[in-house]
């Protein structure tokens, strides 16, 4: 069994970083009360983690090639562990947000390293097995996040959701040092530092402007300024990528209709399926007065359905054209999320179950083939870059979804003042679910229109097919 210890080291870290995407959702009301934070601050606690992941994934992928992925993974574990301690000790919302951003930096370093480490540690049939287990662990992390957050918050307080990361990070680091090969660093060409900086500034300014719009309105300087900076940073990024010899992202990939469609679909999938859970959790605890644990259990139907459906759907649809299960899954995500609009002032938590289950089934259908089809659509020498771009799109979808839906949610609540929270929250959630559902249906349409060329994903990227049998989360 010693041969599977490297896999354990990688899976322990992957489980930790993916759990932290959703573990905070059930702790938000307790955090808000303890830290006396605003709604916008709560958005940042959730969103800044995904934002830093999205902004740094491609840059860290290039850095891993230069430093060595084992070294980058260990560095990510160290940063993640220290940042988790800072989160647990945070005396105010500002400190917590900064520490969550540091968590995202560590998480990005870890996430970009995992597939490279698995490829180096295993070969042949063992590699396929390793990626399958890794994918299952990622799916389990997504399902466990809300429940684990509820248990820890209810029993030990919200700070415990971060303290639990310390022994996990230490275990992963020890196993990595003892059992994962160091590998060799590669230094081909100059790093695209200008491109990385421009992309990071673009993502940060865009999300900042969108989140602040909920509090200040679209015409105020705190919103227009960051959005203008985002536009300039995007223009700078495009200019740099077109001129550099070793770009962070080869923009020629976006001329490939299939790849472009899948990148946009990945962004919209995450925004449609998962970001609404943050605001659903607030309704469950602040209006229905469910405990953190019960609130976590109520929304766990979605990731649980995705986890159960993914391997079955992969087997049943193996002979279908790859775009069909992806488009079908996205349509189910859109329809399931729209079904959540059944929430009314008189509703209990059970009204969520049909919509969450259908959405989860959709995630199970769409996620497994998405990465493999994207990799099959690009030249083999661009596979690593394409993988990073798809993962970045998915994390960016979460960050933008939290920002946009949070603005919609906050604006709706502001227009429904008074003591009747049930009516105000029902109206706010109705808008959130409608926009999220529309995003899922738009993603399905994009796949149908753009992903037309027949591909053979299993042949082009067998590891990715196994690896993507998962991530109900991000």
KOLZA-219802 format. One line per field, with one value per residue (C-alpha): residue number from 1; residue in one letter; x, y, z. Coordinates in steps of 0.05 Angstrom, whole numbers, plus 5000, padded with zeros to 4 digits. Layout:
# KOLZA-219802
seq	[NUM	...] .
type	[a	...] .
xx	[X	...] .
yy	[Y	...] .
zz	[Z	...] .
# end
This chain:
# KOLZA-219802
seq	[1	2	3	4	5	6	7	8	9	10	11	12	13	14	15	16	17	18	19	20	21	22	23	24	25	26	27	28	29	30	31	32	33	34	35	36	37	38	39	40	41	42	43	44	45	46	47	48	49	50	51	52	53	54	55	56	57	58	59	60	61	62	63	64	65	66	67	68	69	70	71	72	73	74	75	76	77	78	79	80	81	82	83	84	85	86	87	88	89	90	91	92	93	94	95	96	97	98	99	100	101	102	103	104	105	106	107	108	109	110	111	112	113	114	115	116	117	118	119	120	121	122	123	124	125	126	127	128	129	130	131	132	133	134	135	136	137	138	139	140	141	142	143	144	145	146	147	148	149	150	151	152	153	154	155	156	157	158	159	160	161	162	163	164	165	166	167	168	169	170	171	172	173	174	175	176	177	178	179	180	181	182	183	184	185	186	187	188	189	190	191	192	193	194	195	196	197	198	199	200	201	202	203	204	205	206	207	208	209	210	211	212	213	214	215	216	217	218	219	220	221	222	223	224	225	226	227	228	229	230	231	232	233	234	235	236	237	238	239	240	241	242	243	244	245	246	247	248	249	250	251	252	253	254	255	256	257	258	259	260	261	262	263	264	265	266	267	268	269	270	271	272	273	274	275	276	277	278	279	280	281	282	283	284	285	286	287	288	289	290	291	292	293	294	295	296	297	298	299	300	301	302	303	304	305	306	307	308	309	310	311	312	313	314	315	316	317	318	319	320	321	322	323	324	325	326	327	328	329	330	331	332	333	334	335	336	337	338	339	340	341	342	343	344	345	346	347	348	349	350	351	352	353	354	355	356	357	358	359	360	361	362	363	364	365	366	367	368	369	370	371	372	373	374	375	376	377	378	379	380	381	382	383	384	385	386	387	388	389	390	391	392	393	394	395	396	397	398	399	400	401	402	403	404	405	406	407	408	409	410	411	412	413	414	415	416	417	418	419	420	421	422	423	424	425	426	427	428	429	430	431	432	433	434	435	436	437	438	439	440	441	442	443	444	445	446	447	448	449	450	451	452	453	454	455	456	457	458	459	460	461	462	463	464	465	466	467	468	469	470	471	472	473	474] .
type	[x	x	x	x	x	x	x	x	x	x	x	x	x	x	x	x	x	x	x	x	x	x	x	x	x	x	x	x	x	x	x	x	x	x	x	x	x	x	x	x	x	x	x	x	x	x	x	x	x	x	x	x	x	x	x	x	x	x	x	x	x	x	x	x	x	x	x	x	x	x	x	x	x	x	x	x	x	x	x	x	x	x	x	x	x	x	x	x	x	x	x	x	x	x	x	x	x	x	x	x	x	x	x	x	x	x	x	x	x	x	x	x	x	x	x	x	x	x	x	x	x	x	x	x	x	x	x	x	x	x	x	x	x	x	x	x	x	x	x	x	x	x	x	x	x	x	x	x	x	x	x	x	x	x	x	x	x	x	x	x	x	x	x	x	x	x	x	x	x	x	x	x	x	x	x	x	x	x	x	x	x	x	x	x	x	x	x	x	x	x	x	x	x	x	x	x	x	x	x	x	x	x	x	x	x	x	x	x	x	x	x	x	x	x	x	x	x	x	x	x	x	x	x	x	x	x	x	x	x	x	x	x	x	x	x	x	x	x	x	x	x	x	x	x	x	x	x	x	x	x	x	x	x	x	x	x	x	x	x	x	x	x	x	x	x	x	x	x	x	x	x	x	x	x	x	x	x	x	x	x	x	x	x	x	x	x	x	x	x	x	x	x	x	x	x	x	x	x	x	x	x	x	x	x	x	x	x	x	x	x	x	x	x	x	x	x	x	x	x	x	x	x	x	x	x	x	x	x	x	x	x	x	x	x	x	x	x	x	x	x	x	x	x	x	x	x	x	x	x	x	x	x	x	x	x	x	x	x	x	x	x	x	x	x	x	x	x	x	x	x	x	x	x	x	x	x	x	x	x	x	x	x	x	x	x	x	x	x	x	x	x	x	x	x	x	x	x	x	x	x	x	x	x	x	x	x	x	x	x	x	x	x	x	x	x	x	x	x	x	x	x	x	x	x	x	x	x	x	x	x	x	x	x	x	x	x	x	x	x	x	x	x	x	x	x	x	x	x	x	x	x	x	x	x	x	x	x	x	x	x	x	x	x	x	x	x	x	x	x	x	x	x	x	x] .
xx	[5000	5060	5052	4988	5018	5036	4964	4943	4989	4958	4886	4891	4913	4862	4805	4825	4829	4763	4726	4744	4706	4639	4654	4645	4574	4541	4585	4569	4513	4557	4616	4572	4546	4614	4653	4596	4607	4566	4534	4588	4641	4607	4610	4684	4696	4667	4690	4762	4783	4755	4781	4853	4846	4820	4872	4933	4919	4951	5010	5025	5020	5078	5115	5108	5145	5202	5207	5184	5112	5131	5164	5105	5056	5095	5097	5022	5010	5051	5016	4948	4961	4987	4931	4880	4910	4904	4830	4816	4848	4819	4793	4752	4723	4780	4832	4790	4783	4858	4872	4822	4859	4923	4887	4869	4942	4962	4904	4923	4994	4968	4913	4961	5009	4964	4955	5030	5048	5000	5027	5098	5081	5040	5042	4999	4936	4957	4954	4882	4864	4900	4862	4796	4807	4831	4768	4724	4758	4746	4673	4669	4700	4646	4592	4625	4637	4568	4559	4628	4620	4554	4581	4643	4606	4551	4596	4659	4645	4660	4735	4742	4728	4796	4834	4817	4861	4925	4933	4909	4961	5016	4997	4998	5066	5097	5071	5095	5165	5173	5138	5132	5190	5221	5220	5258	5244	5242	5263	5239	5235	5222	5162	5103	5104	5070	5013	5004	5002	4952	4906	4908	4892	4835	4802	4812	4786	4726	4703	4715	4673	4616	4614	4617	4559	4512	4528	4544	4504	4530	4544	4588	4663	4679	4646	4662	4736	4751	4710	4751	4815	4790	4777	4847	4879	4843	4867	4937	4932	4910	4966	5019	4995	4996	5067	5104	5140	5117	5047	5009	4950	4955	4897	4895	4860	4800	4792	4776	4700	4696	4748	4716	4647	4672	4710	4648	4606	4653	4648	4572	4565	4599	4562	4494	4501	4539	4540	4466	4480	4513	4448	4405	4445	4431	4356	4358	4392	4368	4296	4280	4326	4357	4420	4486	4486	4414	4427	4488	4448	4392	4437	4481	4430	4462	4535	4511	4469	4528	4575	4528	4509	4577	4606	4540	4529	4600	4587	4518	4539	4607	4583	4546	4574	4612	4573	4507	4519	4551	4492	4442	4475	4477	4403	4387	4428	4388	4322	4337	4359	4297	4256	4284	4241	4185	4212	4157	4147	4111	4162	4203	4270	4241	4218	4291	4300	4272	4312	4376	4372	4360	4416	4462	4445	4462	4529	4542	4526	4564	4627	4662	4670	4681	4756	4770	4731	4766	4835	4816	4799	4868	4938	4972	5028	4976	4941	4971	4954	4883	4873	4894	4848	4787	4801	4811	4745	4708	4738	4725	4653	4646	4678	4635	4572	4581	4592	4534	4483	4503	4491	4423	4406	4428	4391	4327	4331	4341	4278	4237	4248	4209	4203	4176	4241	4205	4176	4240	4284	4235	4235	4311	4322	4272	4317	4380	4351	4323	4390	4429	4380	4385	4461	4456	4410	4456	4514	4476	4460	4533	4555	4502	4523	4598	4619	4603	4664	4665	4722	4749	4762	4782	4837	4862	4864	4850	4876	4832	4771	4782	4802	4741	4693	4682	4686	4617	4649	4696] .
yy	[5000	5047	5062	5100	5145	5199	5199	5208	5268	5301	5283	5309	5377	5378	5360	5416	5471	5451	5444	5516	5541	5523	5510	5584	5588	5558	5600	5668	5688	5671	5709	5769	5772	5761	5810	5860	5858	5886	5846	5869	5843	5775	5775	5788	5732	5683	5715	5736	5663	5646	5711	5696	5626	5651	5706	5663	5594	5606	5645	5590	5537	5571	5580	5506	5488	5532	5517	5446	5426	5391	5454	5496	5448	5450	5526	5528	5483	5528	5591	5558	5533	5600	5637	5590	5607	5681	5670	5635	5691	5749	5804	5839	5829	5865	5818	5758	5780	5791	5723	5690	5723	5691	5624	5633	5645	5580	5543	5566	5541	5474	5466	5478	5426	5367	5340	5348	5311	5254	5248	5243	5194	5143	5111	5065	5037	5062	5134	5125	5096	5153	5206	5170	5170	5242	5262	5225	5260	5328	5311	5289	5355	5394	5352	5354	5429	5454	5396	5400	5476	5466	5414	5454	5520	5492	5452	5494	5562	5591	5598	5523	5516	5547	5516	5446	5462	5464	5390	5372	5417	5390	5318	5333	5368	5310	5259	5302	5310	5236	5203	5250	5255	5324	5323	5371	5444	5469	5539	5550	5623	5684	5683	5726	5770	5828	5784	5753	5822	5850	5790	5792	5866	5855	5802	5838	5905	5874	5835	5894	5940	5889	5876	5949	5964	5931	5983	6046	6038	6033	6107	6121	6129	6068	6027	6063	6071	5997	5978	6027	5998	5928	5950	5980	5919	5872	5914	5911	5836	5825	5870	5834	5764	5782	5807	5761	5699	5658	5681	5662	5647	5637	5679	5638	5584	5630	5628	5554	5554	5490	5513	5582	5552	5505	5560	5603	5543	5528	5600	5600	5530	5550	5616	5583	5521	5542	5616	5618	5570	5627	5667	5606	5591	5660	5649	5582	5609	5681	5671	5598	5598	5530	5512	5514	5438	5433	5489	5452	5388	5424	5449	5386	5354	5389	5366	5297	5288	5309	5261	5202	5219	5234	5164	5134	5188	5179	5105	5114	5170	5143	5130	5196	5257	5294	5359	5323	5305	5374	5411	5366	5377	5452	5453	5413	5463	5520	5486	5462	5531	5563	5512	5543	5604	5564	5593	5638	5674	5613	5561	5514	5486	5425	5469	5471	5396	5386	5443	5425	5352	5369	5419	5368	5316	5369	5382	5307	5303	5365	5365	5299	5308	5383	5385	5325	5354	5421	5387	5346	5410	5442	5421	5372	5421	5470	5420	5448	5519	5499	5461	5522	5567	5523	5518	5593	5604	5561	5597	5664	5643	5632	5699	5737	5699	5717	5790	5797	5756	5789	5857	5834	5803	5864	5913	5873	5870	5945	5956	5913	5948	5931	5874	5822	5786	5727	5769	5808	5746	5709	5767	5773	5699	5699	5747	5708	5642	5672	5702	5639	5594	5638	5632	5556	5556	5605	5559	5501	5542	5562	5489	5470	5527	5526	5455	5421	5383	5309	5295	5235	5260	5194	5185	5256	5263	5200	5229	5290	5247	5212	5275	5314	5261	5305	5372	5387	5448	5486] .
zz	[5000	5004	4930	4946	4999	4947	4925	4998	5005	4944	4961	5033	5008	4951	4999	5046	4993	4960	5025	5041	4980	5013	5086	5104	5077	5139	5185	5154	5203	5264	5233	5219	5290	5322	5278	5269	5194	5136	5081	5033	5081	5081	5005	5008	5059	5009	4945	4958	4963	4895	4866	4885	4858	4792	4787	4802	4774	4706	4735	4786	4732	4697	4763	4779	4714	4737	4811	4809	4827	4892	4918	4897	4929	4995	4992	4980	5040	5084	5061	5066	5137	5162	5129	5161	5229	5213	5194	5260	5300	5259	5305	5251	5182	5147	5176	5159	5087	5080	5110	5063	5004	5030	5034	4961	4943	4978	4947	4876	4886	4910	4857	4798	4825	4838	4767	4752	4817	4801	4731	4759	4814	4775	4706	4664	4696	4764	4738	4716	4784	4819	4779	4791	4867	4865	4828	4878	4935	4902	4894	4967	4988	4953	4986	5054	5057	5079	5128	5158	5165	5200	5249	5268	5273	5316	5363	5367	5336	5268	5281	5284	5209	5198	5256	5229	5169	5211	5226	5156	5123	5169	5151	5077	5082	5120	5070	5012	5039	5053	4995	4934	4885	4878	4802	4758	4747	4675	4654	4583	4563	4606	4652	4630	4692	4656	4632	4702	4734	4684	4690	4766	4766	4717	4759	4825	4799	4764	4824	4871	4828	4823	4897	4916	4869	4918	4971	4929	4865	4793	4783	4844	4840	4884	4829	4765	4783	4793	4732	4690	4718	4701	4629	4623	4655	4606	4547	4575	4584	4512	4486	4527	4507	4434	4437	4484	4460	4519	4537	4599	4553	4478	4455	4392	4433	4438	4362	4371	4375	4416	4467	4473	4483	4537	4573	4575	4595	4652	4677	4673	4703	4768	4771	4759	4802	4864	4879	4897	4955	4994	4994	5004	5067	5094	5083	5118	5180	5186	5164	5177	5238	5222	5259	5220	5215	5190	5140	5114	5107	5071	5014	5011	4965	4906	4913	4937	4875	4831	4867	4857	4786	4756	4750	4728	4676	4650	4637	4607	4560	4539	4469	4460	4425	4480	4474	4489	4562	4574	4543	4577	4644	4636	4616	4679	4720	4690	4699	4769	4791	4762	4801	4864	4850	4884	4949	4979	5045	5072	5048	5090	5071	5035	4978	4957	4948	4877	4848	4885	4864	4791	4791	4823	4770	4718	4749	4749	4675	4652	4693	4677	4602	4601	4613	4569	4510	4518	4518	4457	4420	4426	4403	4450	4466	4492	4538	4602	4584	4563	4628	4668	4627	4639	4714	4716	4680	4731	4791	4758	4748	4822	4839	4789	4809	4882	4864	4815	4852	4918	4888	4863	4930	4971	4925	4930	5006	5009	4968	5017	5084	5146	5196	5147	5131	5099	5043	5033	5029	4984	4934	4937	4926	4868	4830	4848	4824	4760	4739	4759	4722	4660	4663	4663	4602	4566	4579	4548	4487	4478	4480	4428	4382	4390	4408	4342	4320	4340	4388	4425	4495	4525	4474	4478	4553	4593	4658	4652	4639	4705	4742	4721	4746	4806	4824	4843	4872	4840] .
# end
